[in-house]
Amino acid sequence: MQVDKGEVEMNDSPKVNGEPAVLLIDGHCMLCSGITQFVIKRDPHARFRFAALQSEAGQKLLLEGNLPQDDFHTFVMVEDGQYYLKSEAALRVFRKLKGFWPLLYACRAVPVSWRNRVYDAIAYNRNRLFGRSEECLLPGPDIRARFLNGGH
């Protein structure tokens, strides 16, 4: 069920407390690749794992969350059986990073419709502004273990 806060509730999905959250990103987007590197650099406790929306693991998680499997203009965070989308996902990521980034979580006070309007404008122009790779960018061996393989 879609919730106006950018969440999808999972009623029959088991809660997985203590597991790292999974961030689903467009594997061909240069902005998304940069965001992944940004998060990894500020996540020394490995609270996040990653999968491309286009990957087998990403597609399986989208299916489990009843989300479209062909919408690569979104950012998804899966945490404890909950699916957070767009600006809600981004703000929840900021909340877990080191440094001053958690302060941005206060932006949740801004109505979700406004936040997502800004998010959508960036998402739909990201390839024109930041570029696109025809191949998913592969991480170095030091962080490859943080990426989901196959069916997760």
N, C-alpha and C positions, 0 to 999 in steps of 0.2 A: 504494500500500500504506500502510495506517495504521501509524504507529510510535508506541510508547507515550509518546514525549516531546512529542506534539502536532504531529508532523511528518507530511507526506505526501511520500514520495519520488517524484520524477519521473524515470523511467529513460530515456525517449526525448525529453525536453525539453532543448533546448540550454542551456548555461550562459551567462548574460548578465552577465558580470562588468562592474562599473562602472555598470550601469544602476541607477537608483533602485529601491528596493523599492516594491512596491505594497501599500497597505493597503485591504482591502475592508471596508466598514462598512455598517451598516443606514442607508440614506439617509433614513428617516423618524424615526429615533430621536434625541431631543434630547440624550441622554447621548453618543451616538456623534458627533453634530455638535460637541459641546463637546470631546470627545477629539480630534477632527480639528483644531480650532482650537488646542488645547493643543499638539499635535505641531507644527503649522506654526510657532507662535510660538517653539518651542525647536529648530527645525531650519533654521538659517540657510543650510546648505549644500545644502538641497533633496534630502536623501537619500531622501525619501519622496514618492510620488505616491499619489493616492487615487481610489477608484471606489466607488460605491454597489453593494452586493450585488445590488440590483434592476436596475441599469443594464445596457445591452447589453455593455459592457466587463466588468463584474462577473460577469455570467452566463457570458460566454465564458471568463473565467479559472476560474470554478468548474467548468465543464465540462472544461476542459483539466486541472484538478487532480483529476478524478474525485470531486468533492465535491457534496453535494446542492445543487440550485439553488433550493430553497425553504426552506432553514434560515437565517433571518435573525437567529438568536440567537447567532451566532458572529462572531468577529473573525478575519480571515485576513490573513497577511502573506505575500506572494509575493516571494522573493528568490533570484536566481540559479537559477531553476527549482525551488526548494524551496518547499513550502507549509507554513507554520507556523500553528497554530490556537490559539485561546483564550489561556490564560495564557502559553504559550510564545511566541506572537506578541507579546503585550503586553510581556513581558520583553525580547524582542529589539528592540523599538522603544525602550524605556527606554535600552538599551545605546548607542543612537546619538544620543541627545539631548544638548544642552549642559547644563551645570550638574551638580548632584549626582545626577541621575536614573540615570546608568549604574550607580551603586552598587546599585540595586534588582535588577540582573541576578544578584546573589548569591542571590536568592530561588529560583534554579533548584535550589538544594540541597534545597528543600522538595519532597517527592514530587509528581509531576505530578498524581496523582489528588487530592491535597489541594488543590493550586492550582486545578485545574479545578472542584472542588466549589464553591469560593468564587466562581470566575468564573461558573459556571452559575447560582448563586443571584442574583448581580447581573444577569446577562443576562436571566433570565426575569422579573425584577421591574423592569427599567429603565424601561419605559414607564409603569408605575404610579407609580414614584418620581420620574422626571425629565420625563415627558411624551412626546408623540408628535406629529409633524406629518404631515398627510395628503399633503404635498408634500415632495419632496426639497429640502433647503435649498440654495440656490445661493450659491457663494462670490462675493466681490467680484472685480472684474476683476484686482486685483493678484495673486491666488492662483489664479485660474481655470485657468491654464496647468498647474497641478500636478494637475489632475483629468483622468482618462482620458476620452476621447470614444469613442463607438461601440465598435468592435471592438478597441481599444487598439492 
